[in-house]
Amino acid sequence: MSISAASARTERGRGSGALLYLDIVLVLLVAAPALAVGAPALGYLVGATAWIVLRIASDAVDKRLATERDLRRRLGLGVASSLARVWILACAIMIVGVTASRPDGLTAALVIFGAFSVYFVRKALVHRTQARRITG
């Protein structure tokens, strides 16, 4: 989740907002078809809301980390925020699964998993292209 100050500036400096937030865009675009085929609305809403809120919070944390000069502090805050994000997402899934129904919990988990997969692939591609520019 946390990235170095140089790559944070580079990543935000180029590309459209739709590509930077492709995971959020896809979560919002897939909502209508998913609900049309019968996905539990509450589960989708909880999963999408949890992902979007924590994804935006993650960007705010990354901006804060980019200004941190102390490497140990930056690493510690990055790890802590990553773990907190995982726990909050897991709690959202479990709470909706227990309080509403298991299909709602499964839907929330699938939304979060799908969004994370898109986010992860996009971050990996950005990292790879940056590494190629530096080395070559």
Secondary structure, DSSP 8 states (H G I E B T S, - for coil): ----HHHHHHHHHSS-HHHHTHHHHHHHHHHHHHHHTT--HHHHHHHHHHHHHHHHHHHHHHHHHHH---HHHHHHHHHHHHHHHHHHHHHHHHHHHHHT-HHHHHHHHHHHHHHHHHHHHHHHHHHHHHHHHHH-
